[in-house]
Amino acid sequence: MIDHLGIAVADHAKTRGFYLSILAPLNISIVMEVSAEQTGDQAHTGFGNEGKPFFWITGRPENTPSGPGVHIAFTAQSRPAVEAFYHAAIDAGAKDNGAPGLRPHYHENYYGAFIIDADGNNIEAVCHAPAP
């Protein structure tokens, strides 16, 4: 199952306002924002409903003509499944984009791993369950 997806945008603030207005009729609003300081990279805005962000926009660095591709996160049922995903991807030739681990800037139980596929897409597996 797809947990969430994201796109890179040239102007984060402008695009944030755009999606805020066009998604409102669909009962989708901003659920979470993560600052550039928190990520050590770019700002992220998560849109969703019922407290769950499922569509993210991410600013891209200045002078970058295009984004890093699409971001897709798949739901993992356990932390060991996240780890198995990561190792299988690396073994299959993917590039590391974030080893398995907690990402508390999203929430305290956010356990994810990130890889870049051969086409430059940022693919993630994430488990939201607390450690057993």
C-alpha positions, 0 to 999 in steps of 0.5 A: 500500500502507498503510505504517501507521495511527494513532489519537488517544487521550485517555489515552496511558498507559492506552491504551498498556497496553490495546493492549500486553495485547490485541495480545500474543496476535497477536504484536504488541508495542511496536516504537517510542516517540517522546516528546512532546519529540521530536515537539514535540507528543504522545507516540506509541507504535508497535505492530508486529512484526519491527521494523516499527511499523504501528499507532500511538496518539497522545495528544491534547492535554488538553481536546480532545474528539476527536482529529485524525481518523485517520492513514493513511500510504501507502508511496511508492517514492521521495522524489520520489513523496513530494514529488509526493503532497504538491504534488498534495494541496496543489493539490487543497485539502488543508492542510499538516501537514508538508512533505516532508522527513526525520523522523530521530526515526523513523529516519534515512531516514524521508522523509515528507510530511503533509497534512490532508484535508477531513475532518480526517484526517492523510494521509501519504506515506512513503519509507523508502529512503535517498537515491539 
